[in-house]
Amino acid sequence: MRLRGTSLVLALLALFAHEAIASPQADPPRTLLWVWDRPQLFSAPPEGMGIAYLHATVRLSGTQSRTTWRQWPLRIAPGITVIPVVHVTLDNLAPSPVDDTQQQAIARALEHAAAHSRSGWVQLDFEARRSQREAYVALLQRLQPLRANVRLSATALASWCMSDPWLPAGLVDEVVPMYFRMDAESARIRQRLQATGAATVPACRDAAGLLLGEPWPALGGVKRRYVFHTGAWKTEDFEKIDNRDAHP
């Protein structure tokens, strides 16, 4: 049964309230599964894996913002590392300035996620456009008080970590370059990674975002990888993920 609005929030609270929030110093496992807003048939991934689930989506359109919460409830076994993710989407027909009010909406969603994190981590997934970079930095600065209680992870376009570095260091605890769906830059970035085994920007070398079913780039020294699935995770998918930084 799909739950909406307040019912969903109560469901999430009931599912996670039995576990205390982990120390913000705790490190997530080596592999985390990105679980988007879809029904999941498993309650626990294999040993050594965690889950980064979509907690909320903030939709920006022009100067408007709208926050929606996860529609499908999660039932995850105790002891599994769980990181809530706040995803920001943009309206291609109504470009957004990511103004102060919109930044507040994103910050509130992340604060809500932090209050329900049982890992001591939250993640921001926001592919800011070039015109929004200054506002994105202002948003990260606004989030600094949050880091007193939880660690902040942020996804990044692969180009931001290779040929177009612009994110200031020190405003997040982890940068997760997304090495998939890189479009026209894919061949060049993969060639660079094949030659060096690491991102150009040092802050991007500890984590990687990967897609199940797409070739993974050659990477060295990655401490943590987030794996995305275009559909819903199934038990048989776990066999396709190993513990090597190589092609699955």
N, C-alpha and C positions, 0 to 999 in steps of 0.2 A: 504494500500500500504506500502510495506517495504521500509525504507529509509536507505541509507548506507553512510559511510564516511562523507564528509563535509555537505551533505544534512541533515544527522541526527543531527549533532552538531547544525546546524542552526535551525532545528526544536525544539530541546531542548531549545535553547536560546529563541526562540519565545514563547515557552510555559511558561517559568519561568521568563522572563525578566520583566514582569509587577509587580512582587513582589520584594520588597527589601529583602536583606539577613537579616535574623533574628539575634538578638543579640546572641553571643555565650554563654551567660548566660541562655538563654531560655531552659527549660527542655522539652523534647519530651513528648507526652502523654503516658499513661500507656501501651497501646497496639499499636504495629506497625506491619503492614503486610509486609513481605518480598515479593517484586514483582520482579521476575526474568525476563529474556528477552523473554516475551511472550505477545501476545495481551491481553489487559484487556478491559472488557466491561463496567466497572463502572468508573465514574468520581470522586466519593467521597465515602469513606468508612463511616460506621456509626459514629455518634458523639463520640468524645473521642478517635478515632483511627487515626493513621498516617500511612505513607508509607515509607519504606526503599527500594528504587529501585536500581536495577543493573545499574550503570552508565557506568562502563568500566570493561573489563577483560584483565588482563595482563598475557600472557601465557609465561612461562619460560621453555626452553628446552636447556639443556646443558648450554652454555654461551650466548645463544640467548634469546631475549625477543620480544614479539609482543603484542601491545595494540590494542584491538578492542573495539569500542564504541557500546552502546546499539543499537540494530537493530529496535526494535519496539518503536515508539514514545509514550509518555505518555500524556494523557489529564487529568489533575487532577484539581479539582475545587479549586478556591482561598480559602485561609484560612486553608488548610490541611497541617499539618506538613509533610515535605518531606525530607528524608535523602538519599543522594546519596551513593552508595556502590561501592567500587572497589574490585573486586574478583581476586585473584591470583591463577592460575592453574599451575600444575606441570606435566611434561612429565615423566611417569614412566620408559620409556626406555632410557631417557637421563637426569640423575639427574643434578640438577642445583646447583651451588655454591651460588647463589644469590649474585653475586659479585657487585662491585661498579656501573657498568653500569646498571645492572638489578635493583639495588636499586633506581637508578635515574629514571628509567622507571616507577617504582611503585610510586615514589614520585611525578612525573609529572602528573600521572593519578589522584592522590589524590588532587593535587593542582588544576587541572582542575575541579574536583568534587567540591572542596571547593568554587571555583569561581561561581558555579551554585547552591550552597546550599541555600535554602530559609529557613532553620531551624537553621543555625549556627552550624550544625553537619555534619560530614562525617564518614563513616565506612570502615574499612579495614577488608576484609575477606580472611585470609591467614592461611592455616593449615600447618605451617612450620614443616618440618621433624626434627628429632633429630640432624642430621648433619647440619641443616640450622639455628639452634637456635642462634648461635653467630651472624650470618648475619642478622637475624630477629631483634635482639636487636639493631644492628647498624642501621638498617632501621628506627626503632622507634626513635632513637636518631637523625637521619637525619630529621625526621618529626617534631621535637620540635618547630622550628620557625613557622610552620603552625598553631600550637595551640595558637598562639597569636591572631588569627582571628576566628578560629573555634574550636569546641571540637572534639576530636578524639575518636571514638568508635572502638573496635576491637573484633572480634569473637575469641573464644578459644575452643579447644577440651575440653570436660568435664573433661578428665583425668588431664589436666593442672590445673584445679581448685580443684581437689580432692586428687589424689595420686602422682601427678608428677608436683608440682609447680616449675616453673622456670622463668616465666615472671617477670622482675623487676618492683616493684611498682612505680607509678608516671610518667610513660612514656605515658600512655593513660588516657583518662577521664572516660572510661567505658569499662569493660570487659564483653562480652556476651558469657557465656559458652553454648555450643550447646548440650542440653539434648535430643538428638535423634540420631538414627543410631550410637549408641555407641558400636555396635558389641559385642565382647567377654566381654567387661567391663560393659555392660549395667546392668546386674543383680546386680553386686556389687555396682555400683554407685547408682542405684535406692534404694537398701537396705540402703545404707549410708544416702541418702537424706530422706528416710522414717523415719530413726531414729533421724536425727538431724534437718531436714527441711532447711538446708542451705549448701552451698559449704564450703569446708575446708578452702579455701583461702578467707580472708575477702574481697579482691578487686573484687571477683566474685559473691558477694551476692546481688548486686543491680539489676542485669539484668539476663534474661534467654532467650535462643533460644529454641523454641518448634516447633513441627511438627503437623499440623492439621491431625487428623486421627490416631495419635500414642498416647498412654497413656502419660499424662503429670506427671512428678514426683511431689511429695508433696514438696512444697516450701513455706517458710515463709519470709516475709519482702522484697519480690522482688518489686522494684519500676517500672520496665519496662520489658515487654516481647515482643520479636520479634517472629512472627509466620510465619512459612514457609509452602508453599503449593507445592506439587509435580507437579501440573498442573497450570492452570490459575485460578485466583480467580473469583468466581461468587457470585452474591448477596446472594444466599441461604447459602453460606459458612459462612456468617457473623453470622448467627443464632447459629452456632456451637461454637462460641467464647463468653464466658461470662467474668465477672469481678472477678472471684475467682481464687485463686491459687489451682486448683483442676483439676480433669480429665474433659475434655470438653464433 
